[in-house]
């Protein structure tokens, strides 16, 4: 079984759900790509991690 290609009808933009555009993959437009970037830059998206240095400072 093969994975669907980015141009497959089932490939949707993670921001608005419209079909993806190869130029802005995985998004459909520059607008959706910029919205995603803005969400990362403002901290709406973040990757939580354990910080071992913070634990040592508390002791």
N, C-alpha and C positions, 0 to 999 in steps of 0.2 A: 504494500500500500504506500502511495506517495503522498507527501504533504501538499496541501493546496498552494498554488503559486500566489505571489502578492497581487497579481492582477485578477485572481479568481473572484467571482461574484460574492463569495462568502467572506472575503477579506474586507473588513470594515474599519473605518477610522475609530480609534479608541476614544476620541473626544466627542464626535457628533454622530457616528454610526453610518455615515455615507461611505460609498466605495472608496478604497484607497487610490491614490494617484502615485505612480512610480516615482515622480520627481520629489515628492514629499513623504515617501514611505517612512513610517507606517501610517502617516496621516493623509488626509484628502486635499489639504491646502496649506498654504503658508500661514493662514490665520490659525488653524488648529495646531500647527507645529509651534507657533509663537505662544498660544495659550498654554500648551504643555510646558514650554520653557519657563513661562512666567510662574506657573504653579511650582516648579522646582525651585526657582530663585526666591520666591516668597516663603518657602517652607511648608507649603500645603502638602507637598510630597516630601517624604524623608525616609531614610533607611535607618532604623533603630539598630544600635549595636551596643554590646557591652564594652565599657571602657575600663580596662584593668588599671590604668594609671589613676583614674578617679577613685577607685577603691583604696589604693595605697595612700592617697592624700588624706583620706578620711581617718586613717589610723593614727 
